[in-house]
Amino acid sequence: MNKNSQNFPCGRIANLLSRREWLSRAGAGAGMIGLTQLMAEQGLLATPKTENSAKPTTSLKPRSGHFPARAKSVIWLFMEGAPSAVDMFDPKPQLDKRDGDTTNIQAFFGNPGPLMKSPFTFKQYGQCGQWVCDKYPNVAKHVDKMAFIKSLHSESNDHVPAIYQINSGLPRPGFPTAGAWVTYGLGSENQNLPGYVVLGNTHGAKGGPHNWGAGFLPSTFQGTLFRSQGTPILNLKRQPKITQRDQRAQLDFMEKLNDEHLRRHSRDAEFVNRMQSFELAFRMQTEATEVVDLSRETEATHKLYGIDNPRSKSFGSKCLMARRLVENGVRFVQVYSDGEWDAHNNLKENHTHHCLATDAPVAGLLTDLQARGLLDSTLVIWGGEFGRMPISQNGKGRDHNPKGFLQWMAGAGIKGGVSYGETDEIGYEAVENRVSVNDLHATILHLLGLNHERLTYFHNGRSYRLTDVAGEVIHEILS
């Protein structure tokens, strides 16, 4: 016996076994590992019942929320590039008085100038007396339907991470966006259309598809991008020589092959999502073609949305398509404005252009939704990824400002004609009833009947949610 074996139990055991017996036992153990793998692949092993072991859904079938919902669907009017609150809805008398005064505020892109008053004039509208600039006269007619959140703040003063945060709650890519969380929680009311649709802009959103991605959620819940010009959905129609019967037969045969593959690879969740995508694409060929056909609408409707005006035609068409989508059961629609409200050099020129492009379409959407009885079940959101500085930049522009900005909501469950929160006297920083992006998301989910603390997904060892570990519902703006 080796003298060291007396000090180490493994040495004593090894010396009690012959080489042949040791190899036999080791080989049996390796065989059991292989058998366990085979049984797991065929679903023959029991799964321990733990809090997070339930298989997450990949279906878009409609589901109930945690409590009765006020809203059934969302239309998010995303003003990419960031409009200026003090030049649109939140005028500051002190900014007029102190026009030209120097401050110690630093600009993100440099060239900070003195305080700059708004180049626009303002009037009060509605019974609530909300101030609106002279470039938004049609939207101004609807202020009694709106709740203005004037004290939002976020973390980044750069467009891409700021857009990621306003969409997903975090200023970095790879996390599920609000639309993905909503469709994961509630599904969609129309199985022949995507549950989450994005109507993109003419130049492509900064940050790309991460802005409507599903992150670690099943890919079933990611946004489907519709093009802003031309045919909204490419390759939607069948090839001329392929009949519907032939295509259905192809899909049925693929389904049999896929089912066999799935039996052997039951843990491949993304494979199920791909199968569902093929089926959805087939079903969309009929219904989606009709929904995106705006020629079915009357001339009066086109005029209402500003489609008769070249300046507002593009955004007006997308707003009308958004109404048609929610009318047909789509759960979440995000509409990106064309160009950018990124007024570094000439705010007056930039905001005048974008107001002309969006004023009639936004007002038309609110009017149309109300006339059709859809506003009571549709939450409409307007705003950008952050705000703009009260100081000038390059003489006539304004730089990025995540410290204080504005968004408004209208429609389902919203108390119209109210304002919540305030920035300081020059519009630089949120100081009263500060609202985080987590709070904004918690409020959106609440209106859809979802408790933001309970809508979770287990990933990488912990449960994630849209609001991360924060967020409070803004009950003061709810009816």
C-alpha positions in Angstrom: 0.0 0.0 0.0 1.3 3.5 -0.8 2.3 5.3 2.3 0.3 8.4 1.2 -3.0 6.4 1.0 -3.3 6.4 4.8 -3.8 10.2 4.7 -6.2 10.4 1.8 -9.5 8.4 1.7 -9.5 8.3 -2.1 -6.1 6.5 -2.0 -7.5 3.8 0.3 -10.5 3.3 -2.1 -8.4 3.1 -5.2 -6.2 0.5 -3.6 -9.2 -1.7 -2.7 -10.4 -1.9 -6.3 -8.7 -3.7 -9.2 -8.0 -1.7 -12.3 -10.7 -3.7 -14.3 -13.3 -3.1 -11.6 -12.5 0.6 -11.4 -12.9 1.0 -15.2 -16.1 -1.0 -15.1 -17.7 1.3 -12.5 -16.4 4.5 -14.2 -17.8 3.3 -17.6 -21.2 2.7 -16.0 -21.3 6.2 -14.6 -20.5 7.7 -18.1 -23.3 5.6 -19.5 -25.8 7.0 -17.0 -24.8 10.6 -18.0 -25.6 9.7 -21.6 -28.9 8.1 -20.7 -29.9 11.2 -18.7 -29.2 13.4 -21.7 -31.3 11.1 -24.0 -34.2 11.1 -21.5 -34.0 14.9 -21.1 -34.2 15.4 -24.9 -37.3 13.3 -25.0 -39.0 15.0 -22.1 -38.9 11.9 -19.9 -37.4 13.6 -16.8 -39.5 15.3 -14.2 -39.0 19.1 -13.8 -38.8 20.4 -10.2 -41.6 22.7 -9.4 -40.1 26.0 -8.4 -41.4 29.6 -8.6 -39.7 30.2 -11.9 -39.9 26.8 -13.5 -43.2 27.5 -15.4 -42.7 27.6 -19.1 -43.2 31.1 -20.4 -45.8 31.7 -23.1 -44.8 32.3 -26.7 -48.4 32.8 -27.9 -50.1 36.0 -29.0 -53.5 34.8 -28.0 -55.3 37.4 -25.8 -54.8 37.1 -22.1 -56.2 38.8 -19.1 -54.1 41.2 -17.1 -53.7 41.4 -13.3 -56.8 43.5 -12.9 -59.5 45.2 -15.1 -57.9 47.4 -17.7 -58.8 50.9 -18.8 -56.9 50.6 -22.1 -56.9 47.8 -24.6 -54.3 49.2 -27.0 -51.5 51.8 -27.2 -50.5 54.3 -29.9 -47.2 55.9 -29.0 -46.3 58.9 -31.1 -42.6 59.0 -30.8 -41.1 62.4 -31.6 -37.5 61.3 -32.2 -34.8 63.9 -31.7 -36.5 65.5 -28.7 -38.9 68.5 -28.9 -38.4 71.4 -26.6 -41.0 71.7 -23.8 -40.4 75.4 -23.2 -41.1 76.0 -26.9 -44.1 73.7 -27.2 -46.3 73.4 -24.1 -44.5 74.8 -21.1 -43.5 78.5 -21.6 -41.4 80.0 -18.9 -41.9 83.8 -18.1 -38.5 83.9 -16.4 -36.9 82.7 -19.6 -38.4 85.7 -21.4 -37.2 88.1 -18.7 -33.7 86.7 -18.5 -33.2 86.3 -22.3 -29.5 86.9 -23.0 -28.3 86.3 -19.4 -25.3 84.1 -19.0 -25.4 80.9 -16.8 -23.1 78.1 -15.8 -25.2 75.5 -17.6 -22.9 73.3 -19.9 -24.0 72.1 -23.3 -23.6 68.5 -24.4 -22.1 69.4 -27.8 -20.4 72.5 -26.7 -20.9 76.1 -27.8 -23.1 77.0 -24.9 -24.7 80.4 -25.2 -26.9 82.6 -22.9 -30.4 81.9 -21.9 -32.7 82.1 -24.9 -36.4 82.9 -24.9 -38.8 80.9 -27.1 -39.1 82.2 -30.7 -42.8 81.2 -30.6 -45.9 82.9 -29.1 -48.3 81.0 -26.8 -52.0 81.0 -26.1 -54.1 79.3 -23.5 -56.6 76.7 -24.8 -59.5 74.6 -23.5 -61.2 74.8 -20.1 -58.0 73.8 -18.5 -56.1 76.8 -19.9 -53.2 74.8 -21.1 -50.5 76.9 -22.9 -49.7 75.8 -26.5 -47.4 77.4 -29.0 -48.7 79.0 -32.1 -47.3 76.2 -34.3 -49.6 73.5 -32.9 -53.1 75.1 -33.4 -54.9 71.8 -34.2 -53.4 69.8 -31.4 -54.2 72.7 -29.1 -58.0 72.0 -29.6 -57.6 68.7 -27.7 -55.8 69.8 -24.5 -58.8 69.0 -22.4 -58.3 65.3 -23.3 -54.6 65.4 -22.3 -52.6 64.9 -19.2 -49.2 66.7 -19.4 -46.3 65.2 -17.5 -43.9 68.1 -17.2 -41.2 66.7 -14.9 -39.8 63.7 -16.7 -36.0 63.0 -16.3 -33.7 60.3 -17.7 -30.1 59.2 -17.5 -28.4 60.0 -20.8 -28.0 63.1 -22.9 -27.1 61.1 -26.0 -29.8 60.1 -28.4 -29.2 56.3 -28.7 -29.0 55.4 -25.0 -31.9 57.8 -24.3 -34.1 56.2 -26.9 -33.2 52.8 -25.6 -34.2 53.9 -22.1 -37.5 55.5 -23.1 -38.4 52.3 -24.9 -37.0 49.6 -22.6 -36.3 51.4 -19.3 -32.5 51.0 -19.5 -30.0 53.1 -21.5 -28.3 50.2 -23.2 -29.4 47.7 -25.9 -30.6 44.2 -25.6 -33.5 44.6 -23.2 -37.2 44.0 -24.0 -39.1 47.2 -25.0 -42.4 48.3 -23.7 -44.3 46.9 -26.6 -42.7 43.5 -26.2 -43.5 43.5 -22.5 -47.2 44.4 -23.2 -47.7 41.7 -25.8 -45.9 39.2 -23.6 -48.4 40.1 -20.8 -51.6 40.5 -22.8 -51.1 38.9 -26.2 -53.1 40.5 -29.1 -56.7 40.5 -30.1 -56.0 39.7 -33.8 -54.1 36.5 -34.6 -53.7 37.5 -38.2 -51.6 40.6 -37.5 -48.5 41.2 -35.3 -49.3 42.2 -31.8 -46.7 45.0 -31.8 -46.2 47.1 -34.9 -43.6 49.9 -35.5 -44.3 52.5 -38.2 -40.8 53.7 -38.8 -39.4 57.0 -40.1 -37.8 57.8 -43.5 -34.2 57.7 -42.4 -34.2 54.9 -39.8 -34.4 55.3 -36.0 -31.1 55.9 -34.1 -30.1 52.6 -32.4 -32.0 50.5 -35.0 -34.1 47.4 -34.2 -33.1 47.4 -30.5 -35.7 50.1 -30.2 -38.5 47.6 -30.8 -36.7 44.4 -29.9 -37.9 41.6 -27.5 -34.5 41.2 -25.8 -34.5 38.0 -23.8 -38.3 37.6 -24.2 -39.4 35.1 -26.8 -39.0 36.7 -30.3 -42.7 36.3 -30.8 -43.2 39.6 -28.9 -40.7 41.8 -30.8 -42.1 44.7 -32.9 -42.8 44.2 -36.6 -41.4 47.2 -38.6 -43.6 48.6 -41.3 -41.9 50.8 -43.8 -42.8 54.5 -43.8 -43.0 54.8 -47.6 -44.1 52.5 -50.4 -45.4 49.0 -49.5 -45.4 48.9 -45.7 -44.6 45.1 -45.6 -42.2 43.6 -48.2 -42.8 40.1 -49.6 -46.3 40.0 -48.2 -48.0 38.6 -51.3 -47.5 35.1 -52.7 -45.6 34.5 -55.9 -48.0 34.5 -58.9 -47.6 30.8 -59.7 -48.2 29.7 -56.1 -51.8 29.2 -55.1 -53.1 29.6 -51.5 -53.8 25.8 -51.5 -50.2 25.0 -52.5 -48.8 27.4 -49.9 -51.1 25.9 -47.2 -49.9 22.4 -48.2 -46.2 23.5 -47.9 -46.8 25.0 -44.4 -48.7 21.8 -43.3 -45.8 19.7 -44.4 -43.3 22.0 -42.7 -45.3 21.8 -39.5 -45.0 18.0 -39.5 -41.3 18.2 -39.9 -41.0 20.9 -37.3 -43.1 18.9 -34.8 -40.8 16.0 -35.2 -37.8 18.2 -34.7 -39.4 19.8 -31.6 -40.0 16.4 -30.1 -36.3 15.7 -30.3 -35.3 19.2 -29.2 -37.9 20.3 -26.7 -35.8 23.0 -25.1 -35.4 25.0 -28.4 -37.9 27.8 -27.5 -36.8 30.0 -30.5 -37.7 27.2 -32.8 -41.3 27.4 -31.7 -41.2 31.2 -32.3 -40.0 30.7 -35.9 -42.8 28.2 -36.5 -45.3 30.8 -35.3 -43.7 33.5 -37.5 -44.3 31.4 -40.6 -47.9 30.9 -39.7 -48.5 34.6 -38.9 -46.9 35.6 -42.2 -49.3 33.3 -44.0 -52.4 34.7 -42.2 -51.2 38.3 -42.7 -51.4 37.9 -46.5 -55.1 38.6 -46.5 -55.8 40.8 -43.5 -52.6 42.9 -43.5 -53.1 43.8 -47.1 -56.5 45.2 -46.3 -55.4 47.1 -43.2 -52.5 48.9 -44.8 -54.6 49.9 -47.8 -55.4 53.6 -47.0 -57.3 54.0 -50.2 -60.2 52.3 -48.4 -60.6 55.5 -46.4 -62.7 58.5 -47.5 -61.3 61.7 -48.9 -62.6 63.5 -45.8 -60.6 61.2 -43.6 -57.4 61.7 -45.6 -57.9 65.5 -45.2 -58.5 65.1 -41.5 -55.1 63.5 -41.1 -53.3 66.0 -43.3 -52.6 63.5 -46.0 -53.7 66.0 -48.6 -50.8 68.3 -47.6 -47.3 67.3 -48.8 -45.8 68.5 -45.5 -47.9 66.3 -43.3 -48.7 63.4 -45.7 -46.1 61.0 -44.4 -46.8 61.3 -40.7 -50.5 61.6 -41.4 -50.5 58.3 -43.3 -48.8 56.6 -40.4 -51.3 58.0 -37.9 -54.2 56.8 -40.0 -52.6 53.4 -40.3 -52.1 53.3 -36.6 -55.8 53.9 -36.1 -56.6 51.1 -38.6 -54.2 48.7 -36.8 -55.7 49.2 -33.3 -59.2 49.1 -34.8 -58.3 45.6 -36.1 -57.0 44.4 -32.7 -53.2 45.2 -32.7 -52.2 45.8 -29.1 -49.2 48.2 -29.4 -48.3 50.6 -32.2 -45.4 53.0 -32.2 -45.3 55.8 -34.7 -42.0 57.5 -35.4 -42.0 61.1 -36.7 -40.0 61.7 -39.8 -36.7 63.6 -39.5 -35.5 64.7 -36.1 -36.5 67.4 -33.6 -32.8 67.8 -33.0 -32.6 71.6 -33.0 -28.9 72.3 -32.4 -28.6 75.2 -34.8 -31.9 76.7 -35.6 -34.8 75.8 -33.2 -37.3 78.0 -34.9 -36.8 76.5 -38.3 -36.6 72.9 -37.0 -39.6 73.0 -34.8 -41.7 74.9 -37.3 -41.0 72.2 -39.8 -41.9 69.3 -37.5 -45.0 71.0 -36.1 -46.3 71.4 -39.6 -45.6 67.8 -40.3 -47.3 66.5 -37.1 -50.0 69.0 -36.0 -52.8 68.0 -38.3 -52.1 64.2 -38.1 -52.0 64.1 -34.3 -55.2 66.2 -34.0 -56.8 64.1 -36.7 -55.9 60.9 -34.9 -57.5 62.1 -31.6 -60.6 63.3 -33.4 -61.0 60.1 -35.4 -60.4 57.8 -32.4 -63.0 59.7 -30.4 -65.6 59.7 -33.3 -65.2 55.9 -33.6 -65.5 55.2 -29.9 -61.9 54.0 -29.8 -60.4 56.8 -27.6 -61.9 55.2 -24.5 -59.9 52.1 -25.1 -56.8 53.5 -26.7 -53.9 55.1 -24.8 -52.2 57.8 -26.9 -48.7 59.0 -25.9 -46.7 61.9 -27.4 -43.1 62.8 -26.7 -39.4 62.3 -27.4 -36.4 60.7 -25.7 -35.4 63.8 -23.6 -35.9 67.6 -23.7 -33.8 70.6 -24.7 -31.7 73.2 -22.9 -33.0 76.7 -21.9 -29.7 78.1 -23.1 -28.9 78.8 -26.7 -26.5 76.8 -28.8 -24.7 78.0 -31.9 -26.8 81.2 -31.6 -30.3 79.9 -32.3 -30.4 76.3 -31.3 -30.8 74.2 -28.1 -28.8 71.2 -26.9 -30.0 68.0 -25.4 -31.5 68.0 -21.9 -32.4 64.8 -20.0 -32.8 66.7 -16.7 -36.3 67.9 -17.4 -38.7 67.2 -20.3 -42.4 66.7 -21.2 -44.7 64.1 -22.5 -48.5 63.9 -22.7 -51.0 61.2 -22.6 -54.6 61.1 -23.8 -57.4 58.5 -24.1 -58.2 55.4 -22.0 -58.1 56.1 -18.3 -56.4 59.5 -18.5 -57.7 62.5 -16.6 -57.9 65.2 -19.3 -56.9 68.8 -18.8 -54.4 68.2 -16.0 -50.6 68.8 -15.6 -48.3 66.9 -13.3 -44.9 68.1 -12.1 -42.8 71.1 -12.9 -39.3 72.0 -14.1 -37.5 75.0 -12.5 -38.3 78.6 -13.6 -36.2 78.4 -16.7 -37.2 74.8 -17.7 -33.8 73.2 -17.1 -34.4 70.6 -14.4 -37.4 68.7 -13.0 -38.0 70.0 -9.4 -41.6 69.2 -8.5 -43.1 65.7 -8.6 -40.2 64.3 -10.6 -41.2 61.5 -12.9 -38.7 58.8 -14.0 -38.9 56.6 -17.1 -39.8 53.7 -14.7 -42.8 55.7 -13.4 -43.9 56.4 -17.0 -43.8 52.7 -17.9 -45.5 51.7 -14.6 -48.4 54.0 -15.5 -48.7 52.6 -19.0 -48.8 49.1 -17.8 -51.3 50.0 -15.1 -53.7 51.4 -17.6 -53.5 48.1 -19.5 -54.4 46.2 -16.4 -50.8 45.0 -15.6 -49.0 45.3 -12.3 -45.5 46.4 -13.3 -44.1 44.5 -10.3 -45.7 41.2 -11.2 -45.0 41.3 -15.0 -41.7 39.5 -14.8 -39.5 37.1 -16.9 -36.9 34.8 -15.4 -33.5 35.3 -17.2 -29.9 34.8 -16.2 -30.7 33.8 -12.7 -33.2 36.5 -11.7 -36.6 37.9 -12.6 -36.6 41.0 -14.8 -39.3 43.5 -15.4 -39.8 46.6 -17.6 -39.5 48.9 -14.6 -36.4 47.1 -13.3 -36.4 47.6 -9.5 -38.2 51.0 -9.4 -41.3 52.7 -10.7 -44.5 54.2 -9.2 -47.8 54.7 -11.0 -48.7 58.3 -11.5 -52.3 58.1 -10.1 -52.8 61.9 -10.2 -53.2 61.8 -14.0 -55.6 58.9 -14.0 -59.4 59.3 -14.2 
